[in-house]
Amino acid sequence: MIEFGYILIIIFETILAIVIILALMYLEHKVKCLLWEINLEAEHLLISIRNVKMKLQTFNKNFDKIKKIDINKLKQSVVLILDIINFVLLVKSMNLKACFTKGFLQKQGLKWCNVQKFIPFGIIKKLLANI
């Protein structure tokens, strides 16, 4: 009778071992499938992160180019251009024929209506100097 009990215990242990092994194989298969899906998701995330990194690098390069522009040099250039425009308008508004025939310092060469044209340029130059 004791031997029959040992035989039943051995049979139940083998059946239980087989069931546990089959369950472990099923769980291993599920874990492999989940790891494969996680790997695919991770690849997609890495690709999107790489794309964002590339876009940020191009943005940083463009931003560095913009930062290299010196505002003082740009302001000086604008003021110089305004001075040149003022000079050209002054020369165009003067009666050069009268200036050279009657003398260079004649008062008819520069009139008040011509001076009024330069007032907006002076205001713009003062605003640029205050910035």
Summary of the structure (lengths in Angstrom):
residues: 131
radius of gyration: 44.9
end to end distance: 107.8
largest distance: 148.2
contacts: 265
relative contact order: 0.05
helix: 89%
strand: 0%
